[in-house]
Structure formats: C-alpha cells, structure tokens
C-alpha cells in the first residue's frame, strides 16, 4: 500500500500535475491526464463530468478538498487534480487499487 499523500507531493515536485476542476476536466477531455484524483466533497457537477471520461482512471481520495490540498502542499482546498506525468512518484500505483488488483 502506498502513502498517497507522499506520492502526491512527490508527483507535484518532480512530475507534471494540474490542480483545479476546470483544468482537470480539460486535461481529461484532451487525453493528457494519466490519472485523475478527486476529493470526497468534490462538487457533484464536476464529479459527473469526471465520470464521463472513459479512458482516464479516476481515484477517489479519502478526504475532503481541504485534506487533498494539504496533501498536495497547498494552502487551499483542492477538489480535483490530474496527473499528467508522475515524475519520481509512485502515484500511478493507485491504478492497481482502482482496477482492484492487489499484488501485496
């Protein structure tokens, strides 16, 4: 099991991550996102748009936008973010969890 908060911070530091609902949805629609993460209190209209993205895995972060913002090292709430390039992070290991594969 990975430490999601540490993986997010590493990905933001060493990879390419887009923060914010509008930019996340744009990245998802354009196919640039490899993984989308949303907070449990993500606005319903944004969540509905994320559900329509067919080829992009979506992970539900088990915390509020405030928690997700803190995990990303930001002083503000983050409802959604898109991982474009994971960098040195192991955040893409979340794909195993999304797909229900557990190798441990």
Buried (B, 14 or more C-beta within 10 A) or exposed (E): EBEBBEBBBBBBEEBBBBBBBEBBBBBBEEEBBBBBBBBBBBBEEBBEBBEEBEEBBBBEBEBBBBBBBBBBEBEEBBBBBBBBEBBEBBBBBBEEBEEEEEEE
